[in-house]
Each structure stands twice: as C-alpha cells, then as structure tokens.
Amino acid sequence: MIEDFPNNEVEFDRRFHSEEACLDYLLQLRWPDGFKCTRCGHDKYWMSSRGLYLCRHCEHHHSVTAGTIFH
C-alpha cells in the first residue's frame, strides 16, 4: 500500500471515521500483502480481546501500532 494521506480535514474525517477504519489503515501499511507472522511466516491469525493479532501457528502476538507513535 502506498501511503495515501488525506489532503484536508474533510478527507481525513471521511477516511478515519472510526477506530476500526484507523486500525484497518495501519493493518494495510504493516502487511500490504496480508498478515504474515514475523516469527514463523504463517498467514492465519486470531484477534485477541485486546486487539492483538495472534498467529494461529505459533501464537506470537502482533500489534499494528507497534513501532508507531500510537504504541
């Protein structure tokens, strides 16, 4: 995914209208070709109650906000 930032406040509000929309954007930035576990390379995951991505194979925890200003 090419970083495609809104040009103004109206576009920003439209794109990031909910927390889910923001997390979807970060997911696309972190894994543009879909989720891939950094530990084992598996591409399937579960969502934890804390909003973490857990690899279905090795259960390694991943966060879309890790390493960002939101972490």
Secondary structure by P-SEA (a helix, b strand, c coil): ccccccccaaaaaaaaccaaaaaaaaaaaacccccccccccccbbbbcccbbbbccccbbbbbcccccccc
